[in-house]
Amino acid sequence: MTAENMDVVLLGVGTCGEDLGLRLAGEGLNVVGIEAELLGGECAYWACIPTKMMIRAADLIQEARRVEGVAGHADVTPDWTPVSKRIREEASGGWDDSVAVSRFEEAGGRFVRGRGRLTGPSTVAVGDQRFTATRGIVIATGSKPVIPPIPGLDEIEYWTTHDAIKAEQLPASLIVLGGGAAGCEIAQVYSRFGVDVSVVEARDHLLPSEEPEAGEAVTAAFKAEGIAVHAGVRAEQIDGRGRSIAVSLGEGTELVTDRLLVATGRTANVDGLGLDAAGIDGSGGFLEVDDHLRVADGIWAIGDVTGRGNFTHVALYQASIVAAELLGEDAPPARYDAVPRVTFTDPEVGAVGVSEADARAAGIDVASAVKSVPATFKGWLHGPGNEGVVKLVVDRDAGVLIGATSVGPRGSEVLGLLSAAVHAKVPISELRSMIYAFPTFHGGVGEAFGAYARGLQQVLDPERDQSLMA
Ligand SMILES: Cc1cc2nc3c(=O)[nH]c(=O)nc-3n(C[C@H](O)[C@H](O)[C@H](O)COP(=O)(O)OP(=O)(O)OC[C@H]3O[C@@H](n4cnc5c(N)ncnc54)[C@H](O)[C@@H]3O)c2cc1C
């Protein structure tokens, strides 16, 4: 069969594949997008959007519970029905991508539903169709859940995040394996809707890729809400028991649950992609890209498949660089030193740059500051639900912030200031002398820098806080 010539072949039209395809087709390139499932991918149908809808609903419940003792009394009866209806009807359109397909085609793109594979350095096959890319192939096939090799796991019906998002009825109990961002977000939502939730995390604290202070704050909030946290232990054996599931944590501890959610990380989606045919080494899991996202001559990779941070904003950032490359524009090299990361638990965890431990391990002369949010003016005024911490990691020699964490109410929004500071390498002297609005949560960053008058600072003066004032 003869292959059709196209300027660009997109393998995977998910979160960033769609964005790139729309841009390139809009610029008049001949683009074919090959998508095995839903055009628009994880973020729209299975990840960011539906989970954030769930979180918004769960946060409303919790805020109502905080009325007591502050503003009177509120009774709240959680009901999952409107949440699942909103996800089904508003977020995912019933997991139907026809609107997205029309948008793609109206922009001038050609859409092919099917699982594509590379057949050579510039050729792709999907079903019985063949395409030759004259400008380039872009691999944007995303990631899939890692399923750990725990004895017994493959013999039960476990959930992945897809099942937790699609559920129309909630189970009475849920064990979440994995205390990373997705596991923690779903654990808290389910708990707030009345599910008896336990989280099992093999590493020492929840959110193990973030500062320990972040994991501690989220653990404290979880425990206060009745979520059991088992950190520093592994699930060793899983057994189906009729309609229940037993999870053995060793040392005689066994947890029994109705449902088990596996949220133990993600790996690149490269199965059956035909990487060998294009001379690409996929043995390392994620695809190795250079700073212009090239994985081989004439082939680029973007999004989760590159392993540079499983975030929509990273995927879209990479797509913008590849768009420039394919359009023959100057494309800046990708940088990842200021990638913002957010876990939308309550308290929210925003983080950017390196952790204190990683910076020290890299031999950087580091100063750090920690300010607890309840001990900031805004945190103290806020009252219930004010748990959190601001942590700053400073490179003393360079005089700039290289890492920061903002845990607390609106921790994701406070992160904007911190990300700008890390990205633009704003001198610490500027961050200390700038004016922070009073009283705000981002003002807590100023307080951590010791930016407010000492007298005022002593009103709250928590012993455990250190500021960078000295
Ligand atoms: C529960 C959860 C919550 C999340 N929340 C957030 C959040 O709040 N904020 C955030 O920034 N990130 C979040 N993420 C991460 C975010 O969803 C991903 O980083 C993002 O969707 C990745 O985009 P992508 O284009 O790389 O992959 P995807 O959107 O997964 O797209 C890849 C596409 O490729 C297709 N495909 C795979 N193989 C083939 C093939 N051989 N042929 C054709 N098509 C193929 C797949 O069907 C898929 O549609 C979350 C993730 C999860 C799991």
The ligand as an SDF file (V2000), in Angstrom:
LIG
                    3D

 53 58  0  0  0  0  0  0  0  0999 V2000
   -5.7100   11.6020   38.2490 C   0  0  0  0  0  0  0  0  0  0  0  0
   -4.8120   12.5880   37.5650 C   0  0  0  0  0  0  0  0  0  0  0  0
   -4.9370   13.9420   37.8230 C   0  0  0  0  0  0  0  0  0  0  0  0
   -4.1200   14.8570   37.1940 C   0  0  0  0  0  0  0  0  0  0  0  0
   -4.2620   16.1850   37.4840 N   0  0  0  0  0  0  0  0  0  0  0  0
   -3.4430   17.0900   36.9060 C   0  0  0  0  0  0  0  0  0  0  0  0
   -3.5610   18.4740   37.1980 C   0  0  0  0  0  0  0  0  0  0  0  0
   -4.4000   18.8830   38.0060 O   0  0  0  0  0  0  0  0  0  0  0  0
   -2.7240   19.3400   36.5920 N   0  0  0  0  0  0  0  0  0  0  0  0
   -1.7670   18.9200   35.6940 C   0  0  0  0  0  0  0  0  0  0  0  0
   -1.0100   19.7540   35.1730 O   0  0  0  0  0  0  0  0  0  0  0  0
   -1.6420   17.6060   35.3820 N   0  0  0  0  0  0  0  0  0  0  0  0
   -2.4510   16.6930   35.9620 C   0  0  0  0  0  0  0  0  0  0  0  0
   -2.3340   15.3700   35.6300 N   0  0  0  0  0  0  0  0  0  0  0  0
   -1.3620   14.9840   34.5940 C   0  0  0  0  0  0  0  0  0  0  0  0
   -1.8970   15.2960   33.1750 C   0  0  0  0  0  0  0  0  0  0  0  0
   -3.1710   14.7110   33.0080 O   0  0  0  0  0  0  0  0  0  0  0  0
   -0.9290   14.7590   32.1470 C   0  0  0  0  0  0  0  0  0  0  0  0
    0.3670   15.2540   32.4190 O   0  0  0  0  0  0  0  0  0  0  0  0
   -1.3170   15.1500   30.7350 C   0  0  0  0  0  0  0  0  0  0  0  0
   -2.6400   14.8010   30.4340 O   0  0  0  0  0  0  0  0  0  0  0  0
   -0.3540   14.4870   29.7410 C   0  0  0  0  0  0  0  0  0  0  0  0
   -0.6840   14.8410   28.4390 O   0  0  0  0  0  0  0  0  0  0  0  0
   -0.1130   13.9960   27.2150 P   0  0  0  0  0  0  0  0  0  0  0  0
   -0.5830   14.7170   25.9870 O   0  0  0  0  0  0  0  0  0  0  0  0
    1.3150   13.7330   27.3830 O   0  0  0  0  0  0  0  0  0  0  0  0
   -0.8220   12.5730   27.3510 O   0  0  0  0  0  0  0  0  0  0  0  0
   -2.3520   12.1560   27.1850 P   0  0  0  0  0  0  0  0  0  0  0  0
   -3.2760   13.2690   27.4220 O   0  0  0  0  0  0  0  0  0  0  0  0
   -2.5170   10.9190   27.9850 O   0  0  0  0  0  0  0  0  0  0  0  0
   -2.4760   11.7970   25.6480 O   0  0  0  0  0  0  0  0  0  0  0  0
   -1.8390   10.6920   25.0770 C   0  0  0  0  0  0  0  0  0  0  0  0
   -2.7770   10.1060   24.0370 C   0  0  0  0  0  0  0  0  0  0  0  0
   -2.0740    9.2060   23.2230 O   0  0  0  0  0  0  0  0  0  0  0  0
   -2.9590    8.1640   22.8660 C   0  0  0  0  0  0  0  0  0  0  0  0
   -2.1390    7.0280   22.4280 N   0  0  0  0  0  0  0  0  0  0  0  0
   -1.2860    6.2720   23.1580 C   0  0  0  0  0  0  0  0  0  0  0  0
   -0.6570    5.3710   22.3690 N   0  0  0  0  0  0  0  0  0  0  0  0
   -1.1290    5.5820   21.1170 C   0  0  0  0  0  0  0  0  0  0  0  0
   -0.8480    5.0170   19.8540 C   0  0  0  0  0  0  0  0  0  0  0  0
    0.0410    4.0350   19.7070 N   0  0  0  0  0  0  0  0  0  0  0  0
   -1.5220    5.4820   18.7710 N   0  0  0  0  0  0  0  0  0  0  0  0
   -2.4190    6.4720   18.8910 C   0  0  0  0  0  0  0  0  0  0  0  0
   -2.7250    7.0590   20.0630 N   0  0  0  0  0  0  0  0  0  0  0  0
   -2.0690    6.6330   21.1480 C   0  0  0  0  0  0  0  0  0  0  0  0
   -3.7480    7.9110   24.1260 C   0  0  0  0  0  0  0  0  0  0  0  0
   -4.9740    7.2930   23.8190 O   0  0  0  0  0  0  0  0  0  0  0  0
   -3.9250    9.3330   24.6760 C   0  0  0  0  0  0  0  0  0  0  0  0
   -5.1520    9.9170   24.2990 O   0  0  0  0  0  0  0  0  0  0  0  0
   -3.1350   14.4220   36.2680 C   0  0  0  0  0  0  0  0  0  0  0  0
   -2.9980   13.0600   35.9880 C   0  0  0  0  0  0  0  0  0  0  0  0
   -3.8140   12.1430   36.6280 C   0  0  0  0  0  0  0  0  0  0  0  0
   -3.6510   10.6770   36.3110 C   0  0  0  0  0  0  0  0  0  0  0  0
  1  2  1  0
  2  3  1  0
  2 52  2  0
  3  4  2  0
  4  5  1  0
  4 50  1  0
  5  6  2  0
  6  7  1  0
  6 13  1  0
  7  8  2  0
  7  9  1  0
  9 10  1  0
 10 11  2  0
 10 12  1  0
 12 13  2  0
 13 14  1  0
 14 15  1  0
 14 50  1  0
 15 16  1  0
 16 17  1  0
 16 18  1  0
 18 19  1  0
 18 20  1  0
 20 21  1  0
 20 22  1  0
 22 23  1  0
 23 24  1  0
 24 25  2  0
 24 26  1  0
 24 27  1  0
 27 28  1  0
 28 29  2  0
 28 30  1  0
 28 31  1  0
 31 32  1  0
 32 33  1  0
 33 34  1  0
 33 48  1  0
 34 35  1  0
 35 36  1  0
 35 46  1  0
 36 37  1  0
 36 45  1  0
 37 38  2  0
 38 39  1  0
 39 40  1  0
 39 45  2  0
 40 41  1  0
 40 42  2  0
 42 43  1  0
 43 44  2  0
 44 45  1  0
 46 47  1  0
 46 48  1  0
 48 49  1  0
 50 51  2  0
 51 52  1  0
 52 53  1  0
M  END
$$$$
